[in-house]
Amino acid sequence: MYKLQVQEDDKDPQLWHDVRDADGKLLTFETEAAAHAKLEELYPILVKMERYAAGPKRTRAISMYAEEKE
């Protein structure tokens, strides 16, 4: 299981937050590929900047342990 995180404040590289849906539920995905596809859909500019090394990494899909699920 994977979840998405984004660092939207480039002034604080330690500040990451989980990506949630409109109802406030944590977005989770069965595969890493599906998680990365959703990142690209939700944050296309940040993902493209990372792809072309135009800035620091600000999006990520991370593996979750079972107890992290909501």
N, C-alpha and C positions, 0 to 999 in steps of 0.2 A: 504494500500500500504506500502511496506517495502523496505528499501534500505540497502546496506551492507556498513560497515565501518571496516577498519583494522588499527591497530597501529603496524607498522613494526619496529619502532625504540624503542627498549625496554629501552633505556636510557631516553626517554622523554614520560612518560605515558599519558601526555595531548595531544599528537600529533596524532590525528586520521584523516584519510582521506577516502573519499567516493570511493567505487570501481566502476570503469567505464569499458565499453567494449572497444574493439580495436578502435572503431571510436570516443571514448571520451565521449560517452553518458552514463549517470548515469544508472546503473543496478537497476531495480526495479522489485518487485514481488508482486503478489496479496495476497499470503499467507506467514505467517511466516515460515511454514514448507518448502516451496519452497526456501525461502531466505537462510535458514540454510543449505539446501541441496547444494545450489550453493557455499556457504562458504566452505563447506567440500570439494567440487570438486576443488575449486580454491586454497585453503590454507589448504591442508590435515594435514600437520605437526602442524601448529598452533592450529587447531581445536582439534586434538588428544592430544596435550599437555594440553589444557584447560580441556578436558574430564577427564584426569587422574591427574589433579591438579599438573602438573609438572612445572607450571609457571603461571604468571598473565594472566588475560583475555586480549586477543589482537585481537579478532574478535567479531563483533556484527551485528545483524540485528535489525534495529530500525524502528519504525513506523513513517511514514511521514504524514504531513498535506498536503492538496491538493496544497497549494501555494508553496511547496518545489519542486514540480515536474518540470522538465526541459521541 
